[in-house]
Amino acid sequence: MSLILTIALAFSLAAMAPLSAAWTGSALELPFRARMEPVIEDGEIEGRRVRVARFTTPLQADELARVVRREWRGAEGADLVETGLPGWRVLSSWSAEGFRTLQFRPGRSGGSEGVLSVWPAGGADGVSGAGGSGTGGSGTGGLGAGGLGAGAGFGSAGAALPGPELLPEGSAVLRRFSAVDAGRRGQTLVAVAEGSPSWLADAIGQRLAARGYAPDPVLHSAGARGEARRFRRADAEVVFTVSPAGPGRSGVVLHASGAAP
C-alpha cells in the first residue's frame, strides 16, 4: 500500500475531528523506541497543515499498540480512535500538537514500521469536515439530486478513476484527496452512506464490476469492524473499507489509483 494512501486515511480522520489545540511546531515524537525519518516537515494538504514521518521499531505490532494506547490515553486523557486499512492498523487521538495518527504494520525484517502524521488544529481554511452543499472538495453534500450523478467520474476531466458515482443515492461525501506518488495518480474519498457495511460493500462492488473491475480474492475481508475489498482493472485499481458509522449508516474510505497521465 502506498504512502499516499496511508496519508489519505490520516487526512480523512483529521478532517472529521473537531478543531482544538494550537500548532506548536515541536519535534515529532513517539512513545516508544523507534528510528524516525521525516517525510513532510511542514506541508499542507487541501488547506490543512501536516507533518509526517516514517518510523521503524523493534516492537511487534501488538506490543506497539498496547504502548500507544497506554501512553496516549494516560498523558492526554484523550479518546483513541482505532481503525485500519488492509494490512495496516491505525490509532488516532488529539494531543497538544493537534490530531495525530499512527499507522503501522509488521516490518519486513521483524518489528514494525509505519507513519506518524500530525495535523495541527485549524488548517489554513479552518475546515472541520462539515458544512457546505454539493460534493465539492471540502464540504459535505448529498449525492443524487443536486449532487454528482452516476458516471460523473472522480478527478480531472476525462479521468478513468471511479469515485462518488460508486456510492448509493443520498450518500454524503466528506472529503476528497488526490496526489501523484511514484508515477501513479491516486484519489481518495471519504463518505457516509445509508446501509450496513456488508450491504454497502456489495453495492460498491457491483458498480465496480459493471465498469469492468474484478474483485481480488486475496484482499477481501469482513468482520464486526467492517469490510475491506480491492478491485482491479487493466488500467486501475480500487481499494475501499466500509465500517459502522451509527445506526443504519456506514463510513467509506475509497481509494482509486492508476498510471499518472
Phi and psi in degrees as a GROMACS rama.xvg file:
@    title "Ramachandran Plot"
@    xaxis  label "Phi"
@    yaxis  label "Psi"
@TYPE xy
-74.0636  157.411  SER-2
-61.2678  -35.75  LEU-3
-57.5027  -42.0225  ILE-4
-65.9921  -41.5358  LEU-5
-67.0505  -38.4268  THR-6
-65.7629  -36.9178  ILE-7
-62.4915  -39.3061  ALA-8
-64.6972  -43.0897  LEU-9
-59.8255  -40.1478  ALA-10
-63.5984  -39.7965  PHE-11
-64.4457  -37.8379  SER-12
-70.1999  -42.7301  LEU-13
-64.0695  -36.5293  ALA-14
-66.8835  -27.4439  ALA-15
-93.4937  -0.851738  MET-16
-89.228  152.356  ALA-17
-70.9818  158.77  PRO-18
-78.0798  144.499  LEU-19
-149.928  -116.65  SER-20
-65.6297  162.831  ALA-21
-85.8682  158.551  ALA-22
-78.3198  126.049  TRP-23
-106.51  -18.6502  THR-24
76.3436  15.4487  GLY-25
-73.3069  167.208  SER-26
-63.4118  144.951  ALA-27
-69.6979  135.675  LEU-28
-135.869  154.642  GLU-29
-121.292  151.404  LEU-30
-84.2461  24.4598  PRO-31
-151.928  164.528  PHE-32
-69.6684  125.203  ARG-33
-157.102  154.584  ALA-34
-97.156  122.905  ARG-35
-115.089  145.326  MET-36
-134.11  117.51  GLU-37
-59.7206  138.716  PRO-38
-111.188  -49.476  VAL-39
-128.747  112.755  ILE-40
-71.6197  -47.3433  GLU-41
-160.064  78.9683  ASP-42
-107.004  -170.458  GLY-43
-146.778  133.01  GLU-44
-128.475  119.029  ILE-45
48.2183  46.6335  GLU-46
83.4282  -0.400055  GLY-47
-112.966  126.697  ARG-48
-67.9443  148.869  ARG-49
-152.485  147.043  VAL-50
-126.801  135.036  ARG-51
-135.574  138.751  VAL-52
-139.979  141.178  ALA-53
-82.827  158.888  ARG-54
-150.845  155.1  PHE-55
-130.336  147.297  THR-56
-148.237  148.244  THR-57
-71.6591  -11.1134  PRO-58
-67.2722  138.486  LEU-59
-71.9733  157.527  GLN-60
-56.7212  -42.4725  ALA-61
-65.0033  -42.1676  ASP-62
-68.0844  -39.8803  GLU-63
-56.9367  -46.3386  LEU-64
-62.3549  -40.8194  ALA-65
-62.9888  -43.5886  ARG-66
-63.151  -45.7511  VAL-67
-65.2643  -43.0913  VAL-68
-58.1312  -46.0769  ARG-69
-66.6661  -47.5506  ARG-70
-73.0089  -45.2483  GLU-71
-67.5667  -42.2901  TRP-72
-68.9442  -40.3085  ARG-73
-68.2247  -39.3874  GLY-74
-75.3602  -39.6548  ALA-75
-109  -16.8308  GLU-76
65.6931  23.8772  GLY-77
-94.424  155.001  ALA-78
-72.344  150.141  ASP-79
-110.437  135.766  LEU-80
-100.798  126.936  VAL-81
-116.678  125.855  GLU-82
-150.364  -161.113  THR-83
179.329  168.69  GLY-84
-122.34  165.26  LEU-85
-53.1484  120.852  PRO-86
88.2635  -9.8267  GLY-87
-121.84  146.749  TRP-88
-111.286  146.248  ARG-89
-134.633  129.953  VAL-90
-123.647  131.15  LEU-91
-136.336  147.64  SER-92
-166.5  169.675  SER-93
-85.8314  149.752  TRP-94
-141.728  -176.105  SER-95
-63.1897  -22.579  ALA-96
-83.726  -21.1464  GLU-97
134.351  -149.093  GLY-98
-92.186  122.787  PHE-99
-117.578  143.945  ARG-100
-133.185  127.409  THR-101
-111.527  117.249  LEU-102
-114.748  128.301  GLN-103
-149.649  162.989  PHE-104
-155.379  166.228  ARG-105
-59.9569  138.503  PRO-106
-75.5451  156.476  GLY-107
-67.5943  -28.5531  ARG-108
-116.836  30.0757  SER-109
102.306  167.064  GLY-110
67.3706  -148.245  GLY-111
-138.885  158.854  SER-112
-138.154  156.723  GLU-113
-179.238  -163.211  GLY-114
-135.783  132.112  VAL-115
-106.087  124.061  LEU-116
-119.776  134.63  SER-117
-124.591  122.934  VAL-118
-112.612  106.905  TRP-119
-63.7548  150.294  PRO-120
-65.6331  140.681  ALA-121
69.017  78.5343  GLY-122
-67.0379  -174.235  GLY-123
-59.0921  -28.2147  ALA-124
-106.551  -0.332637  ASP-125
64.2068  28.2175  GLY-126
-71.7368  135.312  VAL-127
-111.843  1.5045  SER-128
92.1715  9.19199  GLY-129
-138.617  167.562  ALA-130
91.9444  166.814  GLY-131
87.7966  153.935  GLY-132
-114.816  163.323  SER-133
80.5999  -167.868  GLY-134
-120.328  33.4475  THR-135
-67.1653  169.118  GLY-136
-43.9585  -55.3177  GLY-137
-109.505  5.50305  SER-138
-98.384  -178.428  GLY-139
-117.462  125.008  THR-140
-149.804  151.046  GLY-141
-77.4169  152.379  GLY-142
-96.0965  157.462  LEU-143
104.745  -130.139  GLY-144
-60.0954  122.331  ALA-145
80.0103  -4.10765  GLY-146
-117.401  -152.832  GLY-147
-83.5067  126.173  LEU-148
-85.4856  174.629  GLY-149
-58.6233  138.357  ALA-150
80.716  10.0133  GLY-151
-69.8225  -22.1376  ALA-152
82.651  173.876  GLY-153
-143.72  112.734  PHE-154
112.471  -152.605  GLY-155
-69.0606  161.515  SER-156
-56.2695  134.131  ALA-157
80.383  3.3576  GLY-158
-66.0015  142.819  ALA-159
-88.3963  -10.376  ALA-160
-73.0169  131.451  LEU-161
-78.6321  163.05  PRO-162
-160.442  -117.341  GLY-163
-59.0904  -27.003  PRO-164
-67.0551  -10.2754  GLU-165
-79.6051  -15.6968  LEU-166
-88.9244  152.183  LEU-167
-68.5861  158.148  PRO-168
-57.8394  139.61  GLU-169
92.9776  -2.71458  GLY-170
-69.5393  152.748  SER-171
-113.3  119.852  ALA-172
-86.667  118.233  VAL-173
-89.3764  -37.7908  LEU-174
-148.945  148.807  ARG-175
-136.12  138.788  ARG-176
-142.425  137.698  PHE-177
-140.862  151.453  SER-178
-164.236  164.036  ALA-179
-112.282  127.742  VAL-180
-135.36  113.315  ASP-181
53.7261  46.6084  ALA-182
80.7543  4.38927  GLY-183
-119.683  144.281  ARG-184
-96.903  129.402  ARG-185
-124.412  141.64  GLY-186
-136.766  135.805  GLN-187
-128.642  139.467  THR-188
-126.595  150.111  LEU-189
-120.586  128.77  VAL-190
-145.45  164.507  ALA-191
-123.958  135.332  VAL-192
-140.225  157.737  ALA-193
-74.3534  144.414  GLU-194
117.262  161.136  GLY-195
-75.1904  160.368  SER-196
-57.0169  -42.5024  PRO-197
-66.8286  -42.4545  SER-198
-63.7684  -44.7539  TRP-199
-66.9243  -40.6198  LEU-200
-61.5714  -40.5872  ALA-201
-64.7294  -40.9645  ASP-202
-64.0332  -43.0495  ALA-203
-64.7254  -42.5169  ILE-204
-60.7668  -39.9133  GLY-205
-64.4475  -39.0309  GLN-206
-70.6799  -33.8747  ARG-207
-67.9465  -42.3142  LEU-208
-60.1995  -37.6073  ALA-209
-66.1146  -19.333  ALA-210
-99.759  11.611  ARG-211
91.8202  10.9726  GLY-212
-89.6641  140.855  TYR-213
-109.365  139.222  ALA-214
-69.6403  145.138  PRO-215
-91.2716  112.379  ASP-216
-67.9967  -19.9962  PRO-217
-76.676  -46.057  VAL-218
-96.6223  80.7119  LEU-219
-151.576  98.4587  HIS-220
-126.034  149.524  SER-221
-143.154  143.484  ALA-222
-168.155  -172.815  GLY-223
-64.1807  -27.112  ALA-224
-89.0313  -1.46638  ARG-225
132.354  -164.169  GLY-226
-128.518  149.398  GLU-227
-136  132.144  ALA-228
-144.338  153.875  ARG-229
-128.935  137.747  ARG-230
-126.002  143.965  PHE-231
-130.391  149.951  ARG-232
-135.951  169.532  ARG-233
-58.027  -34.342  ALA-234
-106.29  -2.06701  ASP-235
-165.53  167.81  ALA-236
-142.852  156.359  GLU-237
-131.081  129.299  VAL-238
-120.439  132.702  VAL-239
-144.182  151.034  PHE-240
-122.651  145.57  THR-241
-131.282  128.643  VAL-242
-137.985  157.583  SER-243
-59.5761  140.603  PRO-244
-137.452  38.518  ALA-245
111.903  170.449  GLY-246
-55.747  119.385  PRO-247
71.991  9.85628  GLY-248
-129.549  156.773  ARG-249
-137.603  148.294  SER-250
-98.0557  143  GLY-251
-125.068  131.907  VAL-252
-118.58  115.064  VAL-253
-123.169  125.419  LEU-254
-120.255  124.67  HIS-255
-114.72  139.285  ALA-256
-141.928  152.729  SER-257
-162.274  176.487  GLY-258
-62.2234  139.694  ALA-259
-67.7748  141.478  ALA-260
